[in-house]
């Protein structure tokens, strides 16, 4: 005897299966959307940077010492809040031979660009050492090697280990011991606003973008676009700060 299925029941089951699959897809999409801040981020670090841009962070209390010959603030907060300029902050140690040299080259070009455009009163540079061995004299020697100009580029160290770690955690800096007394560490350009808050974190490969963003935060005009030599000709390339190679190193 043949057994026949009711076509209406088959269609109904198919509809229920399709609806269930669509519901699961919708729930998965919603979870992905929430987990990636609206599809705008694809990693935890990207999400952290987006959150900082939306909600600037107040920095923890940290006692600091400055390079010899530079102003000597008592705390990192004082160093930032007593100066109305936007600060581009990097983390270094004076014995670093790779990553810090790349950052130093980028910051030298930022320093030159600010002076050439007369905007050193809008943005300043600040390098903070995470190495407890770095003294004011070593910081001063390092500043000299970097051709840092007084009033444009400041160097600080944080003597207290607990406070130093709190600052590193806030800025998202990971420091690991390496052979020969060196460190492995990540790098970025950290933009601190006029209120002394961490407001943006940008890739260390994008020095030009970091400077332009800092100037925008300070209310300064962006860099002029390359001008054409004459009508109908190709634009003349202008010198721009080089960007560092991607990756992290010692």
C-alpha positions as CSV (number, residue, x, y, z in Angstrom):
1,X,0.0,0.0,0.0
2,X,1.4,3.4,-0.9
3,X,1.7,6.1,1.8
4,X,1.0,9.7,0.7
5,X,2.1,12.7,2.6
6,X,-0.2,15.7,2.9
7,X,1.3,18.5,0.6
8,X,0.0,21.1,3.0
9,X,1.8,19.6,5.9
10,X,5.1,19.4,3.9
11,X,4.8,23.1,3.0
12,X,4.1,24.0,6.6
13,X,7.2,22.0,7.8
14,X,9.3,23.7,5.2
15,X,8.1,27.1,6.3
16,X,8.9,26.4,9.9
17,X,12.4,25.2,9.1
18,X,13.1,28.2,7.0
19,X,11.8,30.5,9.7
20,X,13.9,28.8,12.3
21,X,17.0,29.2,10.1
22,X,16.3,32.9,9.5
23,X,15.8,33.4,13.2
24,X,19.2,31.7,14.0
25,X,20.9,33.8,11.3
26,X,19.3,37.0,12.7
27,X,20.5,36.1,16.2
28,X,24.0,35.3,15.0
29,X,24.1,38.6,13.1
30,X,22.9,40.5,16.1
31,X,25.6,38.9,18.3
32,X,28.3,39.6,15.7
33,X,27.1,43.2,15.4
34,X,27.2,43.7,19.2
35,X,30.5,42.0,19.5
36,X,32.2,44.1,16.9
37,X,30.7,47.4,17.8
38,X,28.5,47.5,14.7
39,X,30.8,45.7,12.3
40,X,33.2,48.6,12.7
41,X,35.9,46.6,14.4
42,X,37.3,43.1,14.0
43,X,39.6,42.7,17.0
44,X,39.8,43.5,20.7
45,X,42.4,46.2,20.1
46,X,40.3,47.8,17.4
47,X,37.4,47.8,19.8
48,X,39.4,49.3,22.5
49,X,40.6,52.1,20.2
50,X,37.1,52.8,19.1
51,X,35.9,53.0,22.7
52,X,38.7,55.4,23.6
53,X,37.7,57.6,20.6
54,X,34.1,57.7,21.8
55,X,34.9,57.9,25.5
56,X,38.3,59.6,26.2
57,X,40.0,58.1,29.3
58,X,41.2,59.9,32.4
59,X,44.8,58.9,33.1
60,X,45.8,57.3,36.4
61,X,47.9,59.1,39.0
62,X,51.6,58.6,38.3
63,X,54.7,60.4,39.7
64,X,57.2,61.3,36.9
65,X,60.7,62.6,36.5
66,X,61.8,64.6,33.4
67,X,65.0,64.7,31.4
68,X,67.6,67.0,32.9
69,X,67.1,70.5,31.6
70,X,63.4,70.1,30.9
71,X,60.5,71.3,33.2
72,X,60.1,68.9,36.1
73,X,56.4,68.2,36.7
74,X,55.4,66.1,39.8
75,X,52.9,63.9,38.0
76,X,52.0,62.8,34.5
77,X,48.6,64.6,35.0
78,X,50.4,67.8,35.8
79,X,52.7,67.4,32.8
80,X,49.7,67.1,30.6
81,X,47.1,69.4,32.2
82,X,49.5,72.4,32.7
83,X,50.1,72.5,29.0
84,X,47.0,73.4,26.8
85,X,48.4,71.7,23.7
86,X,47.3,68.4,22.4
87,X,50.1,65.8,23.1
88,X,51.2,63.0,20.9
89,X,52.5,60.4,23.4
90,X,54.8,57.4,22.7
91,X,56.4,54.9,25.0
92,X,60.1,54.2,24.8
93,X,63.3,53.1,26.7
94,X,66.6,54.8,26.0
95,X,68.5,51.6,25.2
96,X,66.1,50.5,22.5
97,X,67.7,49.9,19.2
98,X,64.8,49.2,16.9
99,X,61.2,50.2,17.6
100,X,62.1,53.3,19.5
101,X,64.4,54.4,16.7
102,X,61.5,54.1,14.2
103,X,59.3,56.1,16.5
104,X,62.0,58.7,17.1
105,X,62.4,59.2,13.3
106,X,58.6,59.7,13.0
107,X,58.6,62.2,15.9
108,X,61.5,64.1,14.5
109,X,59.6,64.6,11.3
110,X,56.5,65.7,13.2
111,X,58.6,68.2,15.1
112,X,60.0,69.6,11.9
113,X,56.5,69.7,10.3
114,X,55.0,71.6,13.3
115,X,57.8,74.2,13.2
116,X,57.7,74.7,9.5
117,X,53.9,75.4,9.7
118,X,54.2,77.5,12.9
119,X,52.0,75.1,14.8
120,X,54.2,74.1,17.7
121,X,51.9,76.1,20.0
122,X,49.0,73.6,19.1
123,X,50.6,70.2,19.4
124,X,53.6,68.9,21.3
125,X,55.4,65.6,21.6
126,X,55.9,63.5,24.7
127,X,57.9,60.3,25.1
128,X,57.6,58.3,28.3
129,X,60.1,55.6,29.3
130,X,58.9,52.4,30.9
131,X,62.4,51.3,31.9
132,X,63.1,51.8,35.6
133,X,66.8,52.2,34.8
134,X,66.2,55.4,32.8
135,X,67.4,58.4,34.8
136,X,67.0,62.1,34.0
137,X,70.5,62.1,32.7
138,X,69.9,59.2,30.4
139,X,66.6,60.8,29.2
140,X,68.5,64.0,28.5
141,X,71.2,62.1,26.5
142,X,68.4,60.4,24.5
143,X,66.6,63.6,23.8
144,X,69.9,65.0,22.4
145,X,70.3,62.0,20.1
146,X,66.7,62.6,18.9
147,X,67.4,66.3,18.2
148,X,64.4,67.1,20.5
149,X,63.8,70.9,20.7
150,X,63.0,72.5,24.0
151,X,59.4,73.2,24.4
152,X,58.4,70.9,21.6
153,X,59.3,67.4,22.7
154,X,59.4,66.3,26.4
155,X,60.8,63.1,27.9
156,X,59.6,61.5,31.1
157,X,60.1,58.4,33.2
158,X,57.9,56.8,35.9
159,X,59.9,55.6,39.0
160,X,57.0,53.8,40.8
161,X,56.5,50.3,39.5
162,X,52.8,50.1,40.4
163,X,51.9,53.5,38.9
164,X,54.0,52.7,35.8
165,X,52.0,49.6,35.2
166,X,48.7,51.4,35.6
167,X,49.8,53.9,33.0
168,X,50.9,51.2,30.6
169,X,47.6,49.4,31.1
170,X,45.6,52.5,30.4
171,X,47.5,53.2,27.2
172,X,47.5,49.6,26.1
173,X,51.3,49.1,26.2
174,X,52.6,45.6,26.7
175,X,56.2,45.3,27.9
176,X,58.1,42.0,28.1
177,X,61.7,41.4,29.2
178,X,64.1,40.3,26.5
179,X,67.7,39.1,26.4
180,X,70.6,41.5,27.1
181,X,68.5,43.8,29.3
182,X,66.2,44.8,26.4
183,X,62.4,44.7,26.1
184,X,59.8,43.6,23.6
185,X,57.0,46.1,23.4
186,X,54.2,47.3,21.1
187,X,53.9,50.8,19.8
188,X,51.3,53.4,18.8
189,X,50.7,57.1,18.7
190,X,48.5,58.1,21.6
191,X,46.8,61.4,21.4
192,X,46.0,63.2,24.6
193,X,43.5,66.1,24.4
194,X,43.6,69.5,26.0
195,X,41.9,68.2,29.1
196,X,44.7,65.6,29.6
197,X,42.6,62.6,28.6
198,X,43.6,59.8,26.3
199,X,41.4,60.5,23.3
200,X,42.8,58.6,20.3
201,X,45.2,55.7,19.6
202,X,46.6,55.4,16.1
203,X,49.0,53.0,14.4
204,X,52.6,53.8,14.6
205,X,52.7,53.2,10.8
206,X,50.5,56.3,10.3
207,X,52.6,59.2,11.6
208,X,51.0,61.6,9.1
209,X,47.5,60.7,10.1
210,X,48.4,61.0,13.8
211,X,49.7,64.5,13.3
212,X,46.7,65.6,11.2
213,X,44.3,64.1,13.8
214,X,46.2,65.9,16.7
215,X,46.0,69.2,14.8
216,X,42.3,68.7,14.2
217,X,41.8,68.1,17.9
218,X,43.7,71.3,18.6
219,X,41.6,73.2,16.2
220,X,44.3,73.8,13.7
221,X,43.9,73.7,9.9
222,X,44.9,70.5,8.2
223,X,48.0,70.3,6.0
224,X,47.5,71.9,2.6
225,X,46.9,69.6,-0.3
226,X,49.6,69.3,-3.0
227,X,49.2,72.1,-5.5
228,X,49.3,71.7,-9.3
229,X,52.2,73.4,-11.1
230,X,49.7,74.7,-13.6
231,X,46.2,74.0,-15.0
232,X,46.0,70.6,-16.7
233,X,49.2,69.3,-15.2
234,X,49.7,66.6,-12.6
235,X,50.0,67.7,-9.0
236,X,53.5,68.3,-7.7
237,X,54.4,65.9,-4.9
238,X,55.2,67.6,-1.6
239,X,57.4,66.1,1.0
240,X,55.5,64.4,3.8
241,X,56.5,62.7,7.0
242,X,57.6,59.1,6.3
243,X,55.7,56.3,8.0
244,X,57.4,53.5,10.0
245,X,57.4,50.0,8.8
246,X,54.7,47.8,10.2
247,X,55.4,45.4,13.1
248,X,56.7,45.5,16.7
249,X,60.3,45.0,17.7
250,X,62.7,45.4,20.6
